[in-house]
Amino acid sequence: MSEEEESIGRVREPSGDEVLGIVLRKEGGGKYRVYCTDGNKRICRIPGAKKRSIWVKRDSVVLVNPWDIQGDEKGDIVYSYSQAETEWLEDNDYLGEISEFL
């Protein structure tokens, strides 16, 4: 392992229905427009329990959990990646087509 991977520690990877996305813009009312790796643009929110612990800004890479109903249009932001974690995801080909937005 290189020094960079050791300094990052463990990077949270998508599991189950979760997809990676990049925040395109804030919509207001605590909602964000996110372009996801599955090709969908979703309106996402941060769930109440995580609202104070997740900080999201434009061009942040986030982990999105699509809703069961209207999953192609809406979802929850469950994790926000740091710059070092984003670089690790890009190096390991997790970001796919959304890397052009970085």
DSSP file (Angstrom, degrees, kcal/mol; ACC not computed):
  #  RESIDUE AA STRUCTURE BP1 BP2  ACC     N-H-->O    O-->H-N    N-H-->O    O-->H-N    TCO  KAPPA ALPHA  PHI   PSI    X-CA   Y-CA   Z-CA
    1    1 A M              0   0    0      0, 0.0     2,-0.1     0, 0.0     0, 0.0   0.000 360.0 360.0 360.0 142.8    0.0    0.0    0.0
    2    2 A S     >  -     0   0    0      1,-0.1     4,-1.6     4,-0.0     5,-0.1  -0.328 360.0-105.8 -80.9 169.8    1.2    3.5   -0.7
    3    3 A E  H  > S+     0   0    0      1,-0.2     4,-2.1     2,-0.2     5,-0.2   0.875 118.2  57.2 -63.5 -36.9    1.4    6.2    1.9
    4    4 A E  H  > S+     0   0    0      1,-0.2     4,-1.6     2,-0.2    -1,-0.2   0.919 106.1  48.3 -63.1 -44.0   -1.7    8.0    0.5
    5    5 A E  H  > S+     0   0    0      1,-0.2     4,-1.7     2,-0.2    -1,-0.2   0.873 111.2  51.5 -64.7 -35.9   -3.9    4.9    1.0
    6    6 A E  H  < S+     0   0    0     -4,-1.6    -1,-0.2     1,-0.2    -2,-0.2   0.875 108.7  50.6 -67.9 -36.4   -2.6    4.4    4.5
    7    7 A S  H  < S+     0   0    0     -4,-2.1    -1,-0.2     1,-0.2    -2,-0.2   0.814 108.8  52.4 -72.7 -28.6   -3.4    8.1    5.4
    8    8 A I  H  < S-     0   0    0     -4,-1.6     2,-0.3     1,-0.2    -1,-0.2   0.906  88.9-167.2 -71.9 -41.3   -6.9    7.8    4.1
    9    9 A G     <  -     0   0    0     -4,-1.7     2,-0.5    -5,-0.2    -1,-0.2  -0.703  52.4  -2.9  86.3-141.6   -7.9    4.8    6.1
   10   10 A R        -     0   0    0     -2,-0.3     2,-0.5    -4,-0.1    75,-0.0  -0.757  65.4-152.7 -93.6 127.6  -11.0    3.0    5.1
   11   11 A V        -     0   0    0     -2,-0.5     2,-0.4    74,-0.0    -2,-0.1  -0.849  21.9-120.0 -99.6 131.0  -13.2    4.5    2.3
   12   12 A R        -     0   0    0     -2,-0.5     3,-0.0     1,-0.0    67,-0.0  -0.556  31.7-159.6 -72.4 124.9  -16.9    3.8    2.4
   13   13 A E        -     0   0    0     -2,-0.4     2,-0.1     1,-0.1     5,-0.1  -0.727  27.8 -91.3-103.8 153.5  -17.9    2.0   -0.7
   14   14 A P        -     0   0    0      0, 0.0     2,-0.3     0, 0.0    -1,-0.1  -0.386  46.8-175.5 -63.4 138.3  -21.5    1.8   -2.2
   15   15 A S    >   -     0   0    0     -2,-0.1     3,-1.8     4,-0.1     2,-0.2  -0.979  49.4 -13.9-134.5 149.2  -23.4   -1.3   -1.0
   16   16 A G  T 3  S-     0   0    0     -2,-0.3    49,-0.0     1,-0.3     0, 0.0  -0.445 132.4 -12.9  65.3-126.6  -26.8   -2.6   -1.9
   17   17 A D  T 3  S+     0   0    0     -2,-0.2    -1,-0.3    49,-0.1    47,-0.1   0.515 103.2 122.5 -85.4  -5.9  -28.8    0.1   -3.8
   18   18 A E    <   -     0   0    0     -3,-1.8     2,-0.3    47,-0.1    47,-0.2  -0.238  39.6-171.8 -64.4 144.7  -26.4    2.9   -3.0
   19   19 A V  E     -A   64   0A   0     45,-2.6    45,-3.4    -5,-0.1     2,-0.2  -0.941  23.1-115.3-132.4 155.2  -24.8    4.9   -5.8
   20   20 A L  E     +A   63   0A   0     -2,-0.3    17,-2.6    43,-0.2     2,-0.3  -0.620  39.3 172.5 -86.2 150.9  -22.2    7.6   -6.0
   21   21 A G  E     -AB  62  36A   0     41,-2.4    41,-2.9    15,-0.3     2,-0.4  -0.969  28.7-129.7-151.8 166.7  -23.1   11.1   -7.1
   22   22 A I  E     -AB  61  35A   0     13,-2.3    13,-2.5    -2,-0.3     2,-0.5  -0.983  30.3-117.8-123.3 135.1  -21.8   14.6   -7.5
   23   23 A V  E     - B   0  34A   0     37,-2.4    36,-2.7    -2,-0.4    11,-0.2  -0.574  28.3-179.0 -75.1 119.4  -23.7   17.6   -6.2
   24   24 A L  E     -     0   0A   0      9,-3.0     2,-0.3    -2,-0.5    -1,-0.2   0.883  62.5 -28.0 -84.5 -43.4  -24.6   19.9   -9.1
   25   25 A R  E     - B   0  33A   0      8,-1.2     8,-3.0    33,-0.1     2,-0.4  -0.985  60.4 -98.7-165.8 160.9  -26.3   22.6   -7.1
   26   26 A K  E     - B   0  32A   0     -2,-0.3     6,-0.3     6,-0.2     3,-0.1  -0.727  25.3-166.3 -84.3 136.2  -28.3   23.4   -4.0
   27   27 A E  E     -     0   0A   0      4,-2.7     5,-0.2    -2,-0.4    -1,-0.1   0.606  40.3-112.9 -97.2 -14.8  -32.0   23.6   -4.7
   28   28 A G  E >  S+ B   0  31A   0      3,-1.0     3,-0.8     1,-0.0    -1,-0.2  -0.045  91.7  68.6  95.4 155.1  -33.0   25.3   -1.4
   29   29 A G  T 3  S-     0   0    0      1,-0.2     3,-0.1    -3,-0.1    -3,-0.0   0.753 130.4 -60.9  69.9  24.0  -35.1   23.9    1.4
   30   30 A G  T 3  S+     0   0    0      1,-0.3    16,-0.7    15,-0.1     2,-0.3   0.680 107.9 124.8  77.3  17.8  -32.3   21.5    2.3
   31   31 A K  E <   -BC  28  45A   0     -3,-0.8    -4,-2.7    14,-0.2    -3,-1.0  -0.822  41.1-162.5-113.5 152.8  -32.4   19.7   -1.1
   32   32 A Y  E     -BC  26  44A   0     12,-2.8    12,-3.3    -2,-0.3     2,-0.6  -0.971  21.2-128.0-133.3 145.4  -29.6   19.2   -3.6
   33   33 A R  E     -BC  25  43A   0     -8,-3.0    -9,-3.0    -2,-0.3    -8,-1.2  -0.861  36.4-174.1 -91.2 120.1  -29.5   18.3   -7.3
   34   34 A V  E     -BC  23  42A   0      8,-2.9     8,-3.0    -2,-0.6     2,-0.6  -0.964  22.0-148.5-124.1 130.2  -27.2   15.3   -7.6
   35   35 A Y  E     -BC  22  41A   0    -13,-2.5   -13,-2.3    -2,-0.4     6,-0.2  -0.881  28.1-155.0 -95.7 121.7  -25.9   13.5  -10.8
   36   36 A C  E >   -B   21   0A   0      4,-2.8     3,-1.8    -2,-0.6   -15,-0.3  -0.533  26.9-113.3-102.8 162.1  -25.4    9.8  -10.0
   37   37 A T  T 3  S+     0   0    0    -17,-2.6    60,-0.2     1,-0.3   -16,-0.1   0.667 112.9  64.7 -67.0 -17.4  -23.2    7.1  -11.5
   38   38 A D  T 3  S-     0   0    0    -18,-0.3    -1,-0.3     2,-0.2     3,-0.1   0.378 120.9-104.6 -87.3   6.4  -26.3    5.2  -12.8
   39   39 A G  S <  S+     0   0    0     -3,-1.8     2,-0.3     1,-0.3    -2,-0.1   0.423  81.0 123.6  91.8  -0.8  -27.1    8.2  -15.1
   40   40 A N        -     0   0    0     -5,-0.0    -4,-2.8     2,-0.0     2,-0.6  -0.699  54.3-141.9 -95.3 145.6  -30.0    9.7  -13.1
   41   41 A K  E     -C   35   0A   0     -2,-0.3     2,-0.3    -6,-0.2    -6,-0.2  -0.937  31.2-171.6-100.5 123.7  -30.3   13.2  -11.8
   42   42 A R  E     -C   34   0A   0     -8,-3.0    -8,-2.9    -2,-0.6     2,-0.7  -0.852  30.4-130.0-118.7 150.6  -31.9   13.1   -8.4
   43   43 A I  E     -Cd  33  74A   0     30,-2.9    32,-1.6    -2,-0.3     2,-0.3  -0.898  42.7-173.1 -89.4 118.5  -33.3   15.6   -5.9
   44   44 A C  E     -Cd  32  75A   0    -12,-3.3   -12,-2.8    -2,-0.7     2,-0.3  -0.845  16.2-169.0-120.4 153.6  -31.6   14.5   -2.7
   45   45 A R  E     -Cd  31  76A   0     30,-1.6    32,-2.9    -2,-0.3   -14,-0.2  -0.884  28.6-113.9-130.0 163.6  -31.9   15.5    0.9
   46   46 A I        -     0   0    0    -16,-0.7     5,-0.1    -2,-0.3    32,-0.1  -0.902  40.6-117.3 -97.8 122.6  -29.9   14.8    4.1
   47   47 A P    >>  -     0   0    0      0, 0.0     3,-1.2     0, 0.0     4,-0.8  -0.189  26.4-108.7 -59.4 153.7  -32.0   12.7    6.5
   48   48 A G  G >4 S+     0   0    0      1,-0.3     3,-0.6     2,-0.2     4,-0.4   0.819 114.9  55.1 -54.3 -40.3  -32.7   14.3    9.9
   49   49 A A  G 34 S+     0   0    0      1,-0.2    -1,-0.3     2,-0.1     3,-0.2   0.784 117.5  36.0 -67.5 -26.1  -30.4   12.1   11.9
   50   50 A K  G X> S+     0   0    0     -3,-1.2     4,-1.7     1,-0.1     3,-0.9   0.414  86.7 102.8-104.9  -0.4  -27.4   13.0    9.8
   51   51 A K  T << S+     0   0    0     -4,-0.8    -1,-0.1    -3,-0.6    -2,-0.1   0.823  86.3  41.0 -57.4 -36.7  -28.3   16.6    9.0
   52   52 A R  T 34 S+     0   0    0     -4,-0.4    -1,-0.3    -3,-0.2    -2,-0.1   0.658 116.1  49.2 -87.1 -16.1  -25.8   18.1   11.5
   53   53 A S  T <4 S+     0   0    0     -3,-0.9     2,-0.5    -4,-0.1    -2,-0.2   0.640  98.8  69.8 -99.9 -15.2  -22.9   15.7   10.7
   54   54 A I     <  -     0   0    0     -4,-1.7     2,-0.5    23,-0.1    -1,-0.1  -0.911  59.7-168.1-108.9 125.1  -22.8   15.8    6.9
   55   55 A W        -     0   0    0     -2,-0.5     2,-0.4    25,-0.1    -3,-0.1  -0.956  10.7-176.3-111.6 123.2  -21.6   19.0    5.2
   56   56 A V        +     0   0    0     -2,-0.5     2,-0.3     4,-0.0     3,-0.0  -0.959   7.3 168.3-124.0 135.1  -22.3   19.2    1.4
   57   57 A K    >   -     0   0    0     -2,-0.4     3,-1.6     1,-0.1   -34,-0.3  -0.846  49.1 -61.3-133.7 175.1  -21.3   21.8   -1.0
   58   58 A R  T 3  S+     0   0    0     -2,-0.3   -34,-0.2     1,-0.3     3,-0.1  -0.268 121.2  17.4 -59.0 141.2  -21.3   22.1   -4.8
   59   59 A D  T 3  S+     0   0    0    -36,-2.7    -1,-0.3     1,-0.3     2,-0.2   0.579  89.4 144.3  70.1  13.9  -19.0   19.5   -6.6
   60   60 A S    <   -     0   0    0     -3,-1.6   -37,-2.4   -37,-0.1     2,-0.5  -0.595  51.3-127.9 -76.8 143.4  -18.9   17.3   -3.5
   61   61 A V  E     +A   22   0A   0     20,-0.4    20,-2.7    -2,-0.2     2,-0.3  -0.837  38.5 178.6 -90.8 128.1  -18.9   13.6   -4.1
   62   62 A V  E     -AE  21  80A   0    -41,-2.9   -41,-2.4    -2,-0.5     2,-0.6  -0.855  33.0-120.4-130.4 160.9  -21.6   11.9   -2.1
   63   63 A L  E     -AE  20  79A   0     16,-2.8    15,-2.7    -2,-0.3    16,-1.0  -0.921  33.5-160.9-102.8 123.1  -23.1    8.5   -1.4
   64   64 A V  E     -AE  19  77A   0    -45,-3.4   -45,-2.6    -2,-0.6    13,-0.2  -0.883  14.9-158.9-112.9 133.7  -26.8    8.4   -2.4
   65   65 A N  E     - E   0  76A   0     11,-2.9    11,-2.1    -2,-0.4   -47,-0.1  -0.921  26.2-136.9-106.5 104.6  -29.4    5.9   -1.2
   66   66 A P  E     - E   0  75A   0      0, 0.0     9,-0.3     0, 0.0     5,-0.2  -0.268  22.9-107.7 -62.3 147.0  -32.3    6.1   -3.7
   67   67 A W        -     0   0    0      7,-1.8     7,-0.1     3,-0.3     4,-0.1  -0.333  17.7-124.8 -69.2 155.6  -35.8    6.0   -2.3
   68   68 A D  S    S+     0   0    0      2,-0.1     2,-0.4     1,-0.1     3,-0.4   0.884 103.4  46.4 -67.1 -39.1  -38.0    2.9   -2.7
   69   69 A I  S    S+     0   0    0      1,-0.2    -2,-0.1     2,-0.1    -1,-0.1  -0.898 131.0   4.9-105.2 135.4  -40.7    5.0   -4.4
   70   70 A Q  S >> S+     0   0    0     -2,-0.4     4,-2.4     1,-0.1     3,-1.5   0.858  80.5 160.4  59.2  38.5  -39.6    7.5   -7.1
   71   71 A G  T 34  +     0   0    0     -3,-0.4    -4,-0.1     1,-0.3    -2,-0.1   0.738  66.9  57.0 -64.0 -25.0  -36.0    6.1   -6.8
   72   72 A D  T 34 S+     0   0    0      1,-0.1    -1,-0.3    -6,-0.1   -31,-0.2   0.634 119.0  31.5 -79.4 -12.8  -35.0    7.4  -10.2
   73   73 A E  T <4 S+     0   0    0     -3,-1.5   -30,-2.9     1,-0.2     2,-0.3   0.673 120.5  35.8-114.8 -25.8  -35.9   11.0   -9.1
   74   74 A K  E  <  +d   43   0A   0     -4,-2.4    -7,-1.8   -32,-0.3     2,-0.3  -0.918  56.4 149.5-136.0 156.0  -35.3   11.2   -5.4
   75   75 A G  E     -dE  44  66A   0    -32,-1.6   -30,-1.6    -2,-0.3     2,-0.4  -0.977  37.7-101.0-168.4 176.9  -32.8    9.9   -2.7
   76   76 A D  E     -dE  45  65A   0    -11,-2.1   -11,-2.9    -2,-0.3     2,-0.7  -0.926  25.6-131.2-113.5 137.1  -31.1   10.5    0.5
   77   77 A I  E     + E   0  64A   0    -32,-2.9   -13,-0.2    -2,-0.4     3,-0.1  -0.797  31.4 170.5 -84.3 116.8  -27.5   11.7    0.9
   78   78 A V  E     +     0   0A   0    -15,-2.7     2,-0.3    -2,-0.7    -1,-0.2   0.591  60.7  15.6-106.2 -13.4  -26.0    9.3    3.5
   79   79 A Y  E     - E   0  63A   0    -16,-1.0   -16,-2.8   -25,-0.0     2,-0.4  -0.969  56.7-151.3-160.1 143.5  -22.2   10.2    3.2
   80   80 A S  E     - E   0  62A   0     -2,-0.3     2,-0.2   -18,-0.2   -18,-0.2  -0.981  23.1-136.6-118.8 129.5  -20.0   13.0    1.9
   81   81 A Y        -     0   0    0    -20,-2.7   -20,-0.4    -2,-0.4     2,-0.0  -0.592  11.7-128.6 -88.9 143.8  -16.5   12.2    0.8
   82   82 A S     >  -     0   0    0     -2,-0.2     4,-2.3   -22,-0.1     5,-0.1  -0.258  34.8 -99.2 -76.1 173.3  -13.4   14.2    1.6
   83   83 A Q  H  > S+     0   0    0      1,-0.2     4,-2.2     2,-0.2     5,-0.2   0.907 124.7  49.3 -62.8 -42.6  -11.0   15.4   -1.2
   84   84 A A  H  > S+     0   0    0      1,-0.2     4,-1.9     2,-0.2    -1,-0.2   0.894 111.8  48.6 -64.7 -40.0   -8.6   12.5   -0.4
   85   85 A E  H  > S+     0   0    0      2,-0.2     4,-2.5     1,-0.2    -1,-0.2   0.879 109.3  53.6 -66.7 -37.2  -11.4    9.9   -0.5
   86   86 A T  H  X S+     0   0    0     -4,-2.3     4,-2.3     1,-0.2    -2,-0.2   0.911 108.2  49.4 -62.4 -43.1  -12.6   11.4   -3.8
   87   87 A E  H  X S+     0   0    0     -4,-2.2     4,-2.4     2,-0.2    -1,-0.2   0.885 110.4  51.1 -63.4 -38.7   -9.2   11.0   -5.3
   88   88 A W  H  X S+     0   0    0     -4,-1.9     4,-1.7     2,-0.2    -2,-0.2   0.922 110.3  48.9 -64.1 -44.0   -9.0    7.4   -4.0
   89   89 A L  H  <>S+     0   0    0     -4,-2.5     5,-2.6     1,-0.2     6,-0.6   0.896 112.3  48.8 -61.7 -40.4  -12.5    6.6   -5.6
   90   90 A E  H ><5S+     0   0    0     -4,-2.3     3,-1.3     1,-0.2    -2,-0.2   0.902 110.1  50.7 -67.3 -41.0  -11.3    8.1   -8.9
   91   91 A D  H 3<5S+     0   0    0     -4,-2.4    -1,-0.2     1,-0.2    -2,-0.2   0.812 111.8  48.2 -65.2 -30.3   -8.1    6.1   -8.9
   92   92 A N  T 3<5S-     0   0    0     -4,-1.7    -1,-0.2    -5,-0.2    -2,-0.2   0.157 115.2-114.0 -99.8  17.7  -10.0    2.9   -8.3
   93   93 A D  T < 5S+     0   0    0     -3,-1.3    -3,-0.2     1,-0.1    -2,-0.1   0.805  76.5 127.8  58.7  37.9  -12.6    3.6  -11.0
   94   94 A Y      < +     0   0    0     -5,-2.6   -74,-0.2    -6,-0.1    -4,-0.2   0.761  66.5  57.3 -86.4 -28.3  -15.7    4.0   -8.8
   95   95 A L  S >  S+     0   0    0     -6,-0.6     3,-1.8     1,-0.2     4,-0.2   0.791  73.5 168.6 -81.0 -28.0  -16.7    7.3  -10.2
   96   96 A G  G >   +     0   0    0      1,-0.3     3,-1.2     2,-0.2    -1,-0.2  -0.283  69.2   1.4  57.5-126.1  -17.1    6.3  -13.9
   97   97 A E  G >  S+     0   0    0      1,-0.3     3,-1.0   -60,-0.2    -1,-0.3   0.661 123.4  67.8 -74.9 -16.3  -18.9    8.9  -16.0
   98   98 A I  G X  S+     0   0    0     -3,-1.8     3,-1.7     1,-0.2     4,-0.4   0.618  77.5  84.1 -78.9  -8.1  -19.3   11.5  -13.2
   99   99 A S  G X  S+     0   0    0     -3,-1.2     3,-1.0     1,-0.3    -1,-0.2   0.732  77.0  69.6 -65.1 -19.9  -15.5   12.0  -13.0
  100  100 A E  G <  S+     0   0    0     -3,-1.0    -1,-0.3     1,-0.2    -2,-0.1   0.722  93.9  56.9 -68.9 -19.4  -15.9   14.5  -15.9
  101  101 A F  G <         0   0    0     -3,-1.7    -1,-0.2     1,-0.2    -2,-0.2   0.616 360.0 360.0 -84.0 -13.1  -17.7   16.9  -13.5
  102  102 A L    <         0   0    0     -3,-1.0    -1,-0.2    -4,-0.4    -2,-0.1   0.482 360.0 360.0 -75.6 360.0  -14.8   17.0  -11.1
